[in-house]
């Protein structure tokens, strides 16, 4: 019986050693962590996000040494990793949740009680559902018309992950290292190089045509 208890205890320690830390992936209930949209990128806010399921959010993680996400709507270019954690806005105005029951998600590669940095990217559901689709759409370009809303949070730094008796760390909040709510601005995708090339040829043709006409 003693041997059995010893083996069980050792297995428990081993599983904790190889377990994953957890983080709370939600905007919380505070007023200053709610999310809004605006009328133009960098312009005045038009109101908090609303309508459950109208927006999606992707969570990215990086070591604490990575302190900037680049504000490019693609944190992976700055050393962050997307690990499949998604959130969506709720019926409560300005809020979102990453899990319909607990809001706590496991972070691969980071053990319980470890610290990590996080950033959140959000976009309107009328664009795409998955991060891969949204990222591809944004990189490859689209007609120069308003298509949706998107935005990126500041970097939450040195967030201690949950595990064992430690509760999951919170990304959003007013404490040191946490971030406040952010704004989703109107966006158009970044045109791909071929689009720029075609625009340049068109402009050159227009100049030549005008000169000949003169």
C-alpha positions as CSV (number, residue, x, y, z in Angstrom):
1,X,0.0,0.0,0.0
2,X,2.9,2.4,0.9
3,X,4.5,1.7,-2.5
4,X,1.3,2.4,-4.3
5,X,0.9,5.7,-2.5
6,X,4.5,6.7,-3.3
7,X,4.0,5.9,-7.0
8,X,0.8,7.8,-7.1
9,X,2.4,10.9,-5.4
10,X,5.3,10.7,-7.9
11,X,3.0,10.5,-10.8
12,X,1.1,13.5,-9.5
13,X,4.3,15.6,-9.2
14,X,5.4,14.5,-12.7
15,X,2.0,15.5,-14.2
16,X,2.2,18.9,-12.6
17,X,5.8,19.4,-13.9
18,X,4.6,18.7,-17.4
19,X,1.3,20.5,-17.0
20,X,0.3,23.7,-18.9
21,X,-0.2,27.0,-17.2
22,X,-3.6,28.7,-17.6
23,X,-4.6,32.3,-18.3
24,X,-7.9,34.1,-18.1
25,X,-8.9,35.0,-21.7
26,X,-11.7,37.5,-21.2
27,X,-12.2,41.3,-21.1
28,X,-13.6,41.1,-17.6
29,X,-16.4,43.1,-16.1
30,X,-14.7,46.5,-15.5
31,X,-15.7,49.5,-17.4
32,X,-12.1,50.4,-18.5
33,X,-11.5,46.9,-20.0
34,X,-14.4,47.1,-22.5
35,X,-13.9,47.2,-26.2
36,X,-15.2,49.8,-28.7
37,X,-15.3,50.5,-32.4
38,X,-14.5,53.8,-34.1
39,X,-15.5,55.6,-37.3
40,X,-12.0,55.6,-38.7
41,X,-8.7,54.2,-37.8
42,X,-7.5,56.3,-34.9
43,X,-10.8,58.3,-35.0
44,X,-13.4,58.9,-32.3
45,X,-15.1,55.9,-30.8
46,X,-18.6,55.2,-32.0
47,X,-19.6,52.8,-29.2
48,X,-18.8,49.6,-27.5
49,X,-18.9,46.3,-29.4
50,X,-22.3,44.6,-29.1
51,X,-24.3,41.7,-30.4
52,X,-23.1,38.3,-29.2
53,X,-20.9,36.6,-31.8
54,X,-20.3,39.7,-33.9
55,X,-16.6,39.8,-33.2
56,X,-13.8,37.2,-32.8
57,X,-10.6,37.5,-30.8
58,X,-7.3,35.5,-31.1
59,X,-4.8,35.2,-28.2
60,X,-1.0,35.2,-28.7
61,X,1.7,34.4,-26.3
62,X,5.4,35.2,-26.1
63,X,8.3,35.0,-23.6
64,X,8.5,38.0,-21.2
65,X,11.5,39.2,-23.2
66,X,9.2,40.1,-26.2
67,X,7.6,43.3,-25.2
68,X,6.2,44.7,-28.5
69,X,3.7,43.2,-30.9
70,X,4.3,45.8,-33.7
71,X,0.7,47.0,-33.9
72,X,0.4,45.4,-37.3
73,X,-2.6,43.1,-36.6
74,X,-0.1,40.2,-36.9
75,X,1.9,39.7,-33.6
76,X,3.6,36.6,-35.1
77,X,6.0,38.9,-36.9
78,X,7.3,40.2,-33.6
79,X,7.8,36.9,-31.8
80,X,4.3,36.1,-30.6
81,X,2.7,32.7,-31.2
82,X,-1.0,32.0,-31.9
83,X,-1.9,28.7,-30.1
84,X,-5.5,28.3,-31.1
85,X,-7.2,30.3,-28.4
86,X,-10.3,32.1,-29.7
87,X,-12.8,34.4,-28.0
88,X,-16.1,36.0,-29.1
89,X,-18.0,39.0,-27.8
90,X,-20.9,38.3,-25.4
91,X,-24.4,39.8,-25.0
92,X,-22.9,42.2,-22.4
93,X,-21.9,45.3,-24.3
94,X,-18.1,45.8,-24.7
95,X,-17.1,42.4,-23.4
96,X,-15.8,39.2,-24.7
97,X,-15.0,35.8,-23.4
98,X,-12.5,33.1,-24.5
99,X,-14.5,30.3,-22.9
100,X,-18.2,30.1,-22.4
101,X,-17.9,28.5,-19.0
102,X,-14.6,29.4,-17.3
103,X,-12.7,31.8,-19.5
104,X,-9.5,30.0,-18.5
105,X,-7.3,28.5,-21.3
106,X,-4.2,26.4,-21.2
107,X,-1.0,27.9,-22.7
108,X,1.2,25.3,-24.5
109,X,4.9,25.5,-23.7
110,X,4.4,27.4,-20.4
111,X,4.1,25.5,-17.1
112,X,2.0,26.4,-14.1
113,X,3.2,29.5,-12.3
114,X,5.3,30.6,-15.2
115,X,5.1,34.1,-16.6
116,X,4.5,35.1,-20.2
117,X,3.4,38.1,-22.3
118,X,0.1,38.2,-24.2
119,X,-1.5,40.2,-26.9
120,X,-5.1,40.0,-28.3
121,X,-6.2,40.7,-31.9
122,X,-9.9,41.2,-32.6
123,X,-11.9,41.5,-35.8
124,X,-15.6,41.7,-36.9
125,X,-17.2,38.4,-37.8
126,X,-18.3,39.6,-41.2
127,X,-14.7,39.3,-42.3
128,X,-13.7,35.8,-41.3
129,X,-14.0,33.4,-38.5
130,X,-10.5,31.9,-38.0
131,X,-7.2,33.7,-37.4
132,X,-5.6,32.0,-40.4
133,X,-8.4,33.3,-42.7
134,X,-8.4,36.8,-41.3
135,X,-4.6,37.0,-41.4
136,X,-4.5,35.8,-45.0
137,X,-7.3,38.2,-46.1
138,X,-5.5,41.1,-44.4
139,X,-2.2,40.4,-46.0
140,X,-3.4,39.7,-49.5
141,X,-5.6,42.7,-49.9
142,X,-9.1,43.4,-51.1
143,X,-11.0,46.3,-52.9
144,X,-10.4,49.7,-51.3
145,X,-13.7,49.9,-49.5
146,X,-14.6,49.5,-45.9
147,X,-14.9,45.9,-45.0
148,X,-14.9,45.5,-41.3
149,X,-13.4,46.4,-37.9
150,X,-10.2,45.1,-36.4
151,X,-7.8,46.1,-33.7
152,X,-5.0,44.9,-31.4
153,X,-4.5,45.2,-27.7
154,X,-1.4,46.5,-25.9
155,X,1.0,43.8,-24.6
156,X,0.1,42.4,-21.2
157,X,3.4,41.8,-19.6
158,X,4.7,39.3,-17.0
159,X,1.3,37.6,-16.5
160,X,1.7,34.8,-14.1
161,X,-0.1,31.7,-15.3
162,X,-2.3,29.6,-13.1
163,X,-1.5,26.1,-11.9
164,X,-1.9,24.1,-8.7
165,X,-3.1,26.6,-6.0
166,X,-2.3,29.6,-8.2
167,X,-5.3,31.1,-10.0
168,X,-5.0,31.9,-13.7
169,X,-3.5,35.3,-14.4
170,X,-5.7,38.0,-15.9
171,X,-4.7,39.7,-19.2
172,X,-7.1,42.6,-18.8
173,X,-7.2,44.9,-15.8
174,X,-5.7,47.9,-14.1
175,X,-2.9,46.1,-12.2
176,X,0.8,46.4,-13.3
177,X,1.4,44.5,-16.5
178,X,-2.3,44.1,-17.4
179,X,-3.9,46.0,-20.3
180,X,-7.1,48.0,-20.7
181,X,-9.7,47.6,-23.4
182,X,-8.8,48.6,-26.9
183,X,-10.5,50.0,-30.0
184,X,-11.4,48.2,-33.2
185,X,-11.0,50.6,-36.1
186,X,-12.3,50.5,-39.7
187,X,-9.9,48.7,-41.9
188,X,-9.1,47.8,-45.4
189,X,-6.6,45.1,-46.1
190,X,-3.0,45.9,-47.0
191,X,-2.8,45.7,-50.8
192,X,-0.5,43.1,-52.1
193,X,2.6,44.1,-54.2
194,X,0.9,43.3,-57.5
195,X,-1.9,45.7,-56.6
196,X,0.7,48.5,-56.1
197,X,2.3,47.5,-59.4
198,X,-1.0,47.7,-61.3
199,X,-1.8,51.1,-59.7
200,X,1.6,52.4,-60.7
201,X,1.2,51.3,-64.3
202,X,-2.2,52.8,-64.4
203,X,-0.9,56.2,-63.2
204,X,2.0,56.1,-65.7
205,X,-0.4,55.3,-68.5
206,X,-2.6,58.3,-67.5
207,X,0.4,60.6,-67.5
208,X,1.5,59.5,-71.0
209,X,-2.1,59.8,-72.3
210,X,-2.4,63.4,-71.0
211,X,0.9,64.4,-72.4
212,X,0.0,63.1,-75.9
213,X,-3.3,64.8,-75.7
214,X,-1.6,68.1,-74.8
